[in-house]
Structures are given as structure tokens and as C-alpha cells.
Amino acid sequence: DLLTVLSGYMETHLNNLLNFTTEHIRRCLLCSQKGFICEICSSAEVIYPFQLEITSRCLECFSVYHKNCLEKQRCPKCTRRERYMQQQPNIGSQHLLLDMD
């Protein structure tokens, strides 16, 4: 409804919903385990893909890193996979595909 947008109610409601769900994810034992540790900087801070301001997702393997870290360095997981493929010539790339289905 456009009236809720114009009145500011929609923004307030969505911000409250965002804060509630973010806190749930951080406190819930199951949901909190869905976070990532930035492998590039090894910070102990758990990061989540929905933190769009500070995180970035690798377009190849979908791992999550701090945005600043991924801008400075290539994805370490993809680098490891490429190195492994070069060391194992008998393994085709189809065996290392990341099936997201």
C-alpha cells in the first residue's frame, strides 16, 4: 500500500522486522551456525550473506568473505580447487563442480 510507504510506516515496519530476524539469527543455536568466517583475514567475527554492506559472495563457489578482503585477494577456496585440479590431472573438473541443487 502506497500510503504506508508515504507515511513512513512501511520503512519502520521493515526495519523492525530486519532487526528482529538479525537478532534471531545471531542468538539461535541452529541459525547462528549458518554463518561464515572470512578465510582471507581469519577474523573471529561470524559473517552472513545478508550483511550486504560488509560481505561479498564469490561468484564461482558462493563462499562468503568480507567485501574489503575479497576486493584485495582472490577467493582462497577457488584458488585451492584450481591448484588441486592441476596436481590431480586424472580428475576432471566435473568432479569438483559445486552442485547447488
C-alpha positions as CSV (number, residue, x, y, z in Angstrom):
1,D,0.0,0.0,0.0
2,L,1.5,3.3,-1.0
3,L,0.1,5.2,2.0
4,T,2.2,3.1,4.3
5,V,5.2,3.9,2.3
6,L,4.4,7.7,2.2
7,S,3.7,7.8,5.9
8,G,6.9,6.1,6.8
9,Y,5.2,3.1,8.5
10,M,6.5,0.6,5.9
11,E,10.1,1.7,6.5
12,T,9.7,1.4,10.3
13,H,8.0,-1.9,10.0
14,L,10.6,-3.4,7.7
15,N,13.5,-2.0,9.9
16,N,11.8,-3.7,12.9
17,L,11.5,-6.9,11.0
18,L,15.1,-6.8,9.9
19,N,16.3,-6.1,13.4
20,F,14.2,-9.0,14.8
21,T,15.4,-11.5,12.2
22,T,19.0,-10.5,12.5
23,E,19.0,-10.9,16.3
24,H,17.3,-14.2,15.9
25,I,20.0,-15.5,13.6
26,R,22.7,-14.3,15.9
27,R,21.1,-15.9,19.0
28,C,19.6,-19.1,17.7
29,L,21.9,-22.1,18.0
30,L,20.8,-23.5,14.7
31,C,20.7,-20.3,12.6
32,S,23.9,-18.9,14.0
33,Q,25.8,-21.9,12.6
34,K,24.9,-20.9,9.1
35,G,27.4,-18.0,9.2
36,F,30.8,-17.8,7.7
37,I,34.3,-17.0,8.9
38,C,36.3,-14.8,6.5
39,E,39.0,-17.2,5.4
40,I,41.1,-14.3,4.0
41,C,41.5,-12.2,7.2
42,S,40.7,-15.0,9.6
43,S,38.7,-12.7,11.8
44,A,36.7,-14.4,14.6
45,E,33.6,-12.4,13.6
46,V,30.9,-14.6,12.1
47,I,29.5,-13.0,8.9
48,Y,26.4,-13.7,7.0
49,P,25.5,-13.3,3.3
50,F,22.6,-11.0,4.1
51,Q,25.1,-8.4,5.5
52,L,25.3,-6.7,2.1
53,E,27.2,-3.7,3.4
54,I,30.2,-5.7,4.7
55,T,30.1,-9.1,2.9
56,S,30.6,-10.3,-0.6
57,R,30.0,-13.8,-2.1
58,C,32.3,-15.5,-4.5
59,L,30.6,-15.8,-7.8
60,E,32.1,-19.2,-8.5
61,C,31.9,-21.1,-5.3
62,F,29.5,-19.0,-3.3
63,S,31.7,-18.7,-0.2
64,V,31.3,-15.5,1.8
65,Y,34.0,-13.1,2.7
66,H,34.4,-9.5,4.0
67,K,33.8,-7.3,1.0
68,N,37.1,-5.5,1.5
69,C,39.0,-8.7,1.8
70,L,37.6,-10.2,-1.4
71,E,38.4,-7.0,-3.3
72,K,42.1,-7.3,-2.3
73,Q,42.6,-11.1,-2.8
74,R,41.2,-13.8,-5.0
75,C,38.9,-16.4,-3.4
76,P,41.1,-18.8,-1.5
77,K,38.7,-21.7,-1.9
78,C,38.7,-21.3,-5.7
79,T,42.5,-21.0,-5.7
80,R,42.8,-24.3,-3.7
81,R,40.4,-26.0,-6.1
82,E,42.4,-24.9,-9.1
83,R,45.7,-26.0,-7.5
84,Y,44.1,-29.4,-6.7
85,M,43.0,-29.8,-10.3
86,Q,46.4,-29.0,-11.6
87,Q,48.0,-31.6,-9.2
88,Q,45.5,-34.3,-10.0
89,P,45.4,-34.5,-13.8
90,N,43.2,-37.6,-13.8
91,I,40.4,-35.8,-12.0
92,G,38.2,-33.9,-14.4
93,S,36.6,-30.6,-13.5
94,Q,33.2,-32.2,-13.4
95,H,34.2,-34.0,-10.1
96,L,34.8,-30.6,-8.5
97,L,31.6,-28.9,-9.5
98,L,29.6,-27.2,-6.8
99,D,26.1,-28.6,-7.3
100,M,23.7,-26.1,-5.8
101,D,20.6,-28.2,-6.4
